[in-house]
Amino acid sequence: VTPWVGEVVNAQLDKLNLDVSILKRLWLHQANAKMNSLIATKLLGRRPTEAEMPLVLDEFANTSSAGSVLAMHRHKNIEQGDYALLCAFGAGYSLGSAILQAR
């Protein structure tokens, strides 16, 4: 699923004429910290900071697709106009991803 997330997100960014560097937060599916780190590193071209890719696994464990929304709720401290990624997936067979802008 990790390469697929990168392909989908990059296609979304291309369609919106945005560069990945514009993303201030990556609220990713909270199934596995290593998987999230791999996805974020592939997207950003570097290791993400804790602020860029917040995790809630230590607090809630694996909550499946709801984990990305929990991460967004717990770590939504972005400025007006900032962009973020909300992304969840299921067993490698389904993927939901949205580029969001804070208003």
DAJOZI-V59525 format. One record per residue. RES is the residue in one small letter. PHI is phi in whole degrees, -180 to 180 (999 if undefined). PSI is psi in whole degrees, -180 to 180 (NA if undefined). Layout:
res=RES phi=PHI psi=PSI
res=RES phi=PHI psi=PSI
This chain:
res=v phi=999 psi=-27
res=t phi=-62 psi=-43
res=p phi=-66 psi=-36
res=w phi=-63 psi=-43
res=v phi=-58 psi=-46
res=g phi=-59 psi=-44
res=e phi=-62 psi=-46
res=v phi=-65 psi=-47
res=v phi=-65 psi=-44
res=n phi=-63 psi=-38
res=a phi=-65 psi=-40
res=q phi=-62 psi=-46
res=l phi=-62 psi=-43
res=d phi=-60 psi=-45
res=k phi=-61 psi=-33
res=l phi=-92 psi=1
res=n phi=56 psi=43
res=l phi=-118 psi=149
res=d phi=-95 psi=148
res=v phi=-58 psi=-27
res=s phi=-65 psi=-14
res=i phi=-76 psi=-18
res=l phi=-74 psi=119
res=k phi=-89 psi=-28
res=r phi=-137 psi=144
res=l phi=-121 psi=98
res=w phi=-92 psi=97
res=l phi=-104 psi=158
res=h phi=-45 psi=130
res=q phi=-99 psi=53
res=a phi=-92 psi=-34
res=n phi=-157 psi=121
res=a phi=-62 psi=-39
res=k phi=-67 psi=-39
res=m phi=-64 psi=-43
res=n phi=-62 psi=-42
res=s phi=-63 psi=-41
res=l phi=-63 psi=-46
res=i phi=-60 psi=-50
res=a phi=-64 psi=-41
res=t phi=-64 psi=-42
res=k phi=-65 psi=-39
res=l phi=-69 psi=-50
res=l phi=-82 psi=-20
res=g phi=79 psi=15
res=r phi=-165 psi=168
res=r phi=-69 psi=136
res=p phi=-77 psi=154
res=t phi=-81 psi=166
res=e phi=-62 psi=-35
res=a phi=-68 psi=-37
res=e phi=-71 psi=-37
res=m phi=-128 psi=76
res=p phi=-69 psi=143
res=l phi=-115 psi=144
res=v phi=-123 psi=12
res=l phi=-59 psi=-38
res=d phi=-67 psi=-26
res=e phi=-93 psi=-40
res=f phi=-117 psi=-9
res=a phi=65 psi=-158
res=n phi=-81 psi=108
res=t phi=-105 psi=21
res=s phi=60 psi=-144
res=s phi=-63 psi=-23
res=a phi=-67 psi=-20
res=g phi=-60 psi=-38
res=s phi=-66 psi=-36
res=v phi=-71 psi=-39
res=l phi=-62 psi=-42
res=a phi=-62 psi=-41
res=m phi=-63 psi=-45
res=h phi=-63 psi=-43
res=r phi=-77 psi=-25
res=h phi=-134 psi=58
res=k phi=-99 psi=17
res=n phi=-74 psi=77
res=i phi=-124 psi=160
res=e phi=-87 psi=158
res=q phi=-57 psi=132
res=g phi=93 psi=-17
res=d phi=-67 psi=152
res=y phi=-107 psi=150
res=a phi=-147 psi=163
res=l phi=-113 psi=130
res=l phi=-115 psi=121
res=c phi=-146 psi=133
res=a phi=-140 psi=157
res=f phi=-149 psi=162
res=g phi=-130 psi=111
res=a phi=50 psi=24
res=g phi=79 psi=3
res=y phi=-109 psi=-17
res=s phi=-139 psi=152
res=l phi=-149 psi=131
res=g phi=-124 psi=131
res=s phi=-147 psi=137
res=a phi=-141 psi=137
res=i phi=-93 psi=122
res=l phi=-113 psi=149
res=q phi=-124 psi=128
res=a phi=-70 psi=136
res=r phi=-119 psi=NA
